[in-house]
Amino acid sequence: MANDLEKKAQKQAEKEKKQNQLKSMKAAAAKKPKKSIVQYFKDVKSEFKKVSWPSRKQVFNNTVVVLVTIIVSAVGIWLIDLLFSGAWSLMLSM
């Protein structure tokens, strides 16, 4: 019997604790001021000013590197495919 009472008291205490946490979360959310859409875009503009943008030359060089890498990879995959298809044809002809 004592265990049942202790369990009920513990459950009640946990329930009250959760309710208090929920109330405090709601109160904290209510205290936060709502920003206007104008303020949002002002903040976005200020953040864009902090970004270090690459120069035209850096963008061009990086683009060339990417394109060359894609071409080299495509040729490599084509050669491997050619090798395997030749080996497969040779195995089937036997």
N, C-alpha and C positions, 0 to 999 in steps of 0.2 A: 504494500500500500504506500509506504513511504517513497519507494522508487517511482511509483506512478505520479505521485504529487510532485516529486522533484523533476520528472520529465516534463510534466505539464507546465511547471513554473519556468523551466529552461526554454521550452518552446515559446511560451508567452514572451519571455525576455528577448529571444531572437526576433520574434515578430515585431516587437516594439522597436528594436534596434534597426531593423530594416525600414520601418516606417519613418523613423527619425532621419535615417540616411536619405531617404527619398525626399523628405521635406527639405533637408538642407541642400540637396541638389537642385530642387525647384527654386529655392530662394536664391541660390547662387546664379542660376540661369536668369532669374528675373532682375538681378542687379546689373547684369551686363548691358551696356547701352547698345542700342541697335544702330548700326552704321547705315548711312544713306548710300544710294547707288553712286552719287557724285563722289563721296568720300572713298568708295571702293575704287573707282577709276583713278582718283588722285594717288591712292596707294599703289595701284598697278603701275602708273607712270613713274613714280619714284623708284619702284623696284627695277623697272626696265633701265633706269639710269645707272643702276649699280652693276648691271651685266657687262662683262668684258666681251665685246663683240669682235669676231675675227675680221681681219682685213680682207680686201678683195683677193689679194695675192694668196693668202692662207687658204681661203675657200677654194680658189682655183687649183692650188697644189693638192689639197686634200681630195678634190673631185678626181683629179688625174690619177692619184694613187688608188682610189677606189675602183675606177674604171679599169686600170691596168690589172689590178688584183682579180677582178671579175673575169677579164679576158683570159688571164693565165690559168685561173681555176677551170674555166670552161674548156680550154684546150686540153688541160690535164685530164679532166673527166672524159672528154671525147677520146683521147688516146687510150685510156684504161678500158673504155667501152669497146673500142676497136680491137684491142688485145683480147678481151674476153669473148667477143663475138667470133673472132678468128679461131680461138681455142675451142669454142663450142662447135663451130662448123667442122673443125678437124676431128673432134671426138665423134660427131654424128656420122661423118663419112667413113669411119673405120668399120 
